[in-house]
Amino acid sequence: MYDEFSVDYDRFVNWPERLAAELSFIEGRLQAVRARRVLDAACGTGRHAIALAQRGYEVVGFDASAGMIERARAKARVAGVDVRFEVAGFGELAVRMGVGFDAVLCLGNSLPHLLTPADLSAALVDFAACLRPGGLLLIQNRNFDAVLAQGERWMGPQAHREGETEWVFLRFYDFEPDGLLTFNVLTLRREGTGDWSQHVATTRLWPLRQGELAPALQTAGFGEVSYWGDMQGGSFDPESSGNLVVGCRLVN
C-alpha cells in the first residue's frame, strides 16, 4: 500500500500544520530524557525526522516502504540536513540501525501494522535493544478502544490542490471477522473541472487497544508509562480520545 501511496502522502497530510501542532510535545518528551540521538521508526517521508534534525538532533529514520524512503532522502537533501534514511522493517532495527539511541519514535499509527501479538512483542523487544538504559519510547496510535466501541468506520476527508489539480482522500475501515481491520484509502483526483479518477489502496491493521499494548510494553522491559489522548499532551479517555499516545522508559 505505502509504495503506492508514497506519491501522494505529502498531499494527504498538511505537514506545516501537523508539525506546528506536534513538535513542542515531542521535544518536551525528548528533553525530559536529555535525548540527542533519535530513531524514527516507520518514518514515512521523513517529515518528523527532518524537522528534528533542523533542531539539532541526530536522527536516523527507517520505513518498510522503499517509496517512502526515496522521498525522505530527497526531502532531506532539499532541507540541507544530514539524516540517515534506510529501508527496514520492525524487528530488525538493532542490527540494521545500531544501538544506544536516546529515544525511539513510532508515530502515525504504525504499530497496528503488526498483526499478531508475537510480531508486536518482537518489535518492542527490538525497540528496547536500540535504546540506552532509561531511553524513551514514544508511540502514537489511533485510539482503537473508541473506534471499536463506536464502530467508527470513516475518518474525516482530506483535500489538496496544486494549480488546476485537485485531490480528495477518504479513509475508512472494514471490520473483518478475524478481529483485524482492512484500512482503505480512496484517492480522488481531477484536473480543473474534468472527471474524477479514483484509486483505492488497502492494508490490514490490528486495532491495538491500550489493554493489549500495556502488558506487551512491560514484558519488553518498559516502565514509567504515561498515556495521552493527543500529540499536545491532552489527557487520555479510552471512550473519546482520537489518539492513544504512549511515553515510556527502558528500565530493564
C-alpha positions in Angstrom: 0.0 0.0 0.0 2.6 2.6 1.1 4.8 2.3 -2.0 1.6 3.2 -4.0 0.6 5.9 -1.5 4.0 7.5 -1.1 3.4 9.6 -4.3 0.5 11.4 -2.6 1.4 11.1 1.0 2.6 14.6 1.5 -0.5 15.9 -0.3 -2.7 13.9 2.1 -1.0 15.3 5.3 -0.9 19.1 6.0 2.7 18.9 7.3 3.2 22.6 8.3 0.1 22.4 10.4 0.8 19.0 11.8 4.4 19.7 12.8 3.4 23.0 14.4 0.9 21.1 16.5 3.2 18.2 17.5 6.8 19.3 17.7 6.5 21.1 21.1 5.1 18.0 22.7 7.7 15.7 21.1 10.6 17.9 22.1 9.3 18.1 25.6 9.4 14.4 25.9 12.9 14.3 24.3 14.2 17.0 26.6 12.9 15.1 29.6 15.4 12.3 28.9 18.1 14.6 27.5 17.9 13.0 24.1 20.2 13.8 21.3 20.2 10.6 19.2 16.7 9.7 17.9 15.5 6.7 15.9 12.3 7.5 13.9 10.6 4.1 13.3 8.2 3.9 10.3 9.3 7.4 9.4 7.2 7.7 6.1 8.5 10.6 4.0 10.8 11.7 6.9 9.0 14.9 7.9 9.4 14.4 11.7 13.0 13.2 11.3 13.9 16.2 9.2 12.2 18.7 11.5 14.1 17.3 14.5 17.4 17.3 12.6 16.8 21.0 11.9 16.5 21.5 15.6 19.9 19.9 16.2 19.0 16.2 16.9 21.0 13.4 15.4 18.2 11.4 13.7 18.0 8.0 11.9 14.8 7.1 10.1 13.5 3.8 8.7 10.5 2.6 6.8 9.5 -0.7 5.2 8.4 1.3 2.1 11.2 2.0 -0.4 9.0 4.7 -2.0 8.6 6.5 1.3 12.4 6.3 2.0 13.2 7.6 -1.5 11.1 10.6 -0.9 12.5 11.1 2.6 16.1 11.2 1.3 15.1 13.7 -1.4 13.4 16.0 1.2 16.4 15.8 3.5 18.7 16.9 0.6 16.4 19.8 -0.2 16.3 20.8 3.5 20.1 20.6 3.8 20.1 18.2 6.8 22.1 15.1 7.3 19.6 12.3 8.2 20.2 8.7 7.5 17.2 7.0 6.0 17.0 3.3 5.4 14.5 0.7 4.2 14.0 -1.7 7.1 11.1 -3.4 8.9 10.1 -3.8 12.5 12.2 -6.4 14.4 15.5 -5.8 12.5 16.4 -2.4 13.8 19.1 -3.1 16.4 21.0 -5.0 13.7 20.4 -2.5 10.9 20.2 0.9 12.6 22.5 0.4 15.6 22.1 0.7 19.4 22.5 3.3 22.1 19.7 5.7 20.9 18.3 8.1 23.5 14.8 7.8 22.0 12.7 5.8 19.6 9.7 7.5 18.0 6.9 5.3 16.4 4.3 7.8 15.2 1.4 7.9 12.7 -0.4 4.7 13.8 2.4 2.5 12.7 2.4 -0.3 15.3 -1.0 -1.6 14.3 0.5 -2.8 11.1 1.9 -5.6 13.2 -0.9 -8.1 13.0 -0.1 -10.6 15.8 1.0 -10.4 19.5 4.2 -12.2 18.6 5.1 -9.6 16.0 4.3 -6.8 18.4 6.4 -8.4 21.1 9.4 -8.8 18.7 9.1 -5.2 17.6 9.0 -3.8 21.2 12.0 -6.0 22.2 13.8 -4.7 19.2 13.0 -1.1 20.2 14.4 -1.9 23.6 17.6 -3.2 22.1 18.0 0.0 20.2 17.8 2.2 23.3 20.2 3.1 26.1 19.0 2.4 29.6 16.4 5.0 30.6 15.8 5.8 26.9 12.4 7.0 25.7 9.9 5.2 23.5 7.1 7.5 22.2 4.2 5.8 20.4 1.2 7.4 18.6 -1.6 5.1 17.6 -5.3 5.7 16.9 -7.4 5.1 20.0 -8.9 1.8 18.8 -10.8 1.4 22.1 -13.1 4.2 20.9 -13.0 3.1 17.2 -14.2 -0.4 18.1 -16.7 0.7 20.8 -18.4 3.1 18.4 -18.0 1.2 15.2 -16.2 4.3 13.8 -15.6 3.3 10.2 -15.0 6.6 8.5 -12.4 9.3 9.1 -12.6 12.9 8.0 -11.8 13.6 4.4 -8.6 15.5 3.4 -8.4 17.7 0.3 -5.4 19.3 -1.5 -5.0 21.5 -4.6 -1.9 22.3 -6.7 -2.8 24.7 -9.5 -5.6 23.1 -11.5 -5.1 19.7 -10.0 -7.3 18.6 -7.0 -7.1 15.6 -4.7 -9.6 14.3 -2.1 -8.6 11.5 0.2 -11.2 9.3 2.0 -10.1 6.8 4.7 -12.3 4.1 6.1 -12.1 0.7 7.8 -13.7 -2.6 7.0 -14.2 -4.6 10.2 -13.2 -8.2 9.5 -14.5 -11.4 11.1 -11.0 -12.3 12.4 -10.9 -9.1 14.5 -8.5 -7.3 12.2 -9.3 -4.2 10.1 -8.9 -3.5 6.4 -7.7 0.1 6.2 -8.7 1.7 2.9 -7.5 5.0 1.3 -9.6 6.2 -1.6 -7.9 8.8 -3.6 -10.0 11.0 -6.0 -8.1 13.2 -8.5 -9.2 15.6 -11.2 -7.7 18.3 -13.5 -9.7 21.5 -13.5 -13.4 20.7 -13.9 -12.8 17.3 -15.5 -13.9 13.9 -14.4 -12.7 12.5 -11.2 -10.3 9.5 -11.3 -10.3 7.1 -8.3 -7.9 4.6 -6.8 -8.2 2.5 -3.6 -5.1 1.3 -1.7 -5.6 -1.1 1.2 -3.7 -2.8 4.0 -4.5 -4.8 7.1 -4.3 -3.4 10.7 -4.6 -4.9 14.2 -6.8 -2.5 16.2 -4.4 -2.4 19.1 -6.1 -1.4 22.4 -4.5 0.2 25.4 -5.1 -3.0 27.4 -3.2 -5.1 24.8 -0.3 -2.7 24.4 0.4 -2.0 28.1 1.4 -5.6 29.1 3.4 -6.0 25.9 5.5 -2.9 26.9 6.1 -4.2 30.4 7.2 -7.6 29.1 9.7 -5.9 26.7 11.3 -4.0 29.6 9.5 -0.6 29.6 8.2 1.2 32.6 7.2 4.7 33.8 4.4 4.6 31.3 2.3 7.7 30.6 -0.7 8.0 28.3 -2.1 11.0 26.4 -5.1 11.4 24.1 -3.3 13.6 21.5 0.1 14.9 20.4 -0.4 18.1 22.5 -0.4 16.2 25.8 -4.1 16.1 26.4 -5.4 13.5 28.9 -6.4 10.1 27.5 -10.0 9.0 27.6 -10.5 5.5 26.1 -14.1 6.3 25.2 -13.5 9.6 23.3 -9.8 10.4 22.6 -8.8 10.4 19.0 -5.3 9.0 19.7 -3.5 6.7 22.2 -0.1 8.3 22.7 2.3 6.4 25.0 5.5 7.5 26.5 7.7 5.1 28.4 11.3 4.5 29.6 13.5 1.4 29.2 14.0 0.1 32.7 15.5 -3.4 32.1 
